[in-house]
Amino acid sequence: MNARAALRLEYAIIGLGIFALALIFQPFSLTLFGAGCALVVVAGLVNNLLPLCQPGVPLRSVGVGALIVADIFSIMLLIAIPAAHLYGAYFVISTAPDTADPFYLQPFYWGIAVVAALLGAAIWMLQARKRIGD
């Protein structure tokens, strides 16, 4: 990646964070506020790619970095959902009845698990292909 492309990528990442904050602090719509909240999380994750915005760094490295960040986020979700379930089971159960299936029966949880596995496989394949090409 040349210096101009690196600078554009850096500005795009920073601009994404500024746009997300603008959506959060706008006074017009709760839908835009919700989108801004989700975008702040995405912008925070994408900020991890800023060190790769250097001239001479291949664009492929930025892509692999993005896959790694997305995989770590997916794995953290897989840890956070059972932790929240256990918190509710042990500390809140006396005040709230159990009205839902356990977390491990929810399709969302298994969807995250599949995404985490696919991202891990994609990272492994990219690294294996890179080793073969060297």
C-alpha positions in Angstrom: 0.0 0.0 0.0 1.4 3.4 -0.9 1.5 6.4 1.3 -1.7 7.9 -0.2 -3.7 4.8 0.3 -2.5 4.4 3.9 -3.5 7.9 4.7 -6.9 7.4 3.1 -7.5 4.2 5.1 -6.4 6.0 8.3 -8.8 8.9 7.6 -11.6 6.5 6.7 -11.2 4.6 10.0 -11.1 7.9 12.0 -14.0 9.3 10.0 -16.1 6.2 10.8 -15.7 6.9 14.6 -16.6 10.5 14.1 -19.7 9.6 12.1 -20.8 7.1 14.8 -20.5 9.7 17.5 -22.5 12.2 15.3 -25.2 9.6 15.0 -25.3 9.1 18.8 -25.5 12.8 19.6 -28.1 13.7 17.0 -31.4 14.7 18.5 -33.8 13.6 15.7 -34.2 9.8 15.7 -33.9 6.9 18.1 -33.2 4.6 15.1 -30.2 6.7 14.1 -29.1 6.6 17.8 -29.3 2.8 17.8 -27.3 2.6 14.5 -24.8 5.0 16.0 -24.4 2.8 19.1 -23.7 -0.3 16.9 -21.4 1.8 14.7 -19.4 2.9 17.8 -18.6 -0.8 18.6 -17.6 -1.4 14.9 -15.5 1.7 14.9 -13.8 0.7 18.1 -12.9 -2.7 16.6 -11.7 -1.1 13.3 -9.5 1.2 15.3 -7.3 -1.8 16.0 -6.3 -1.7 12.3 -4.7 1.8 12.6 -1.2 0.5 13.2 -1.4 -1.3 9.9 -2.1 2.0 8.0 1.6 2.5 7.1 3.1 2.9 3.7 4.6 -0.4 2.5 2.2 -2.6 4.5 0.4 -4.9 2.0 -3.4 -4.6 1.8 -3.6 -8.3 2.5 -2.1 -7.7 5.9 -4.9 -5.2 6.7 -7.5 -7.8 5.6 -5.9 -10.5 7.7 -5.8 -8.1 10.7 -9.5 -7.3 10.1 -10.3 -11.1 10.1 -8.4 -11.6 13.4 -10.2 -8.7 15.1 -13.6 -10.0 13.9 -12.7 -13.5 15.1 -11.6 -12.2 18.6 -14.8 -10.3 18.8 -16.9 -13.4 18.0 -15.0 -15.5 20.5 -15.6 -12.8 23.2 -19.3 -12.8 22.4 -19.3 -16.6 22.9 -17.7 -16.1 26.3 -19.9 -13.1 27.3 -23.3 -14.7 26.5 -22.8 -17.6 28.9 -21.3 -15.3 31.5 -24.5 -13.1 31.3 -26.6 -16.2 31.5 -24.8 -17.5 34.6 -25.0 -14.0 36.2 -28.8 -14.0 35.7 -29.1 -17.6 36.9 -27.3 -17.1 40.1 -28.0 -13.4 41.0 -31.3 -12.4 39.3 -33.3 -15.6 39.2 -35.1 -14.8 42.5 -36.6 -11.7 40.9 -37.3 -12.8 37.4 -39.0 -16.0 36.2 -37.3 -18.1 33.5 -39.2 -17.3 30.3 -36.6 -18.2 27.7 -34.6 -21.2 26.5 -31.1 -21.5 27.8 -28.4 -19.6 25.8 -27.1 -22.8 24.3 -30.4 -23.5 22.6 -30.6 -20.1 20.9 -29.8 -19.9 17.2 -28.0 -16.6 17.6 -25.5 -18.2 19.9 -24.8 -21.0 17.4 -24.6 -18.5 14.6 -21.9 -16.6 16.4 -20.1 -19.9 17.0 -20.2 -20.7 13.2 -19.0 -17.2 12.3 -16.1 -17.5 14.8 -15.2 -20.9 13.4 -15.4 -19.7 9.8 -13.2 -16.6 10.6 -10.7 -18.8 12.3 -10.6 -21.1 9.3 -10.2 -18.2 6.9 -7.3 -16.9 8.9 -5.7 -20.3 9.0 -6.2 -20.7 5.2 -4.7 -17.3 4.4 -1.7 -18.0 6.6 -1.2 -21.5 5.1 -1.4 -20.0 1.6 1.1 -17.4 2.5 3.5 -20.1 3.9 3.1 -22.1 0.7 3.8 -19.0 -1.5 7.0 -18.1 0.4 
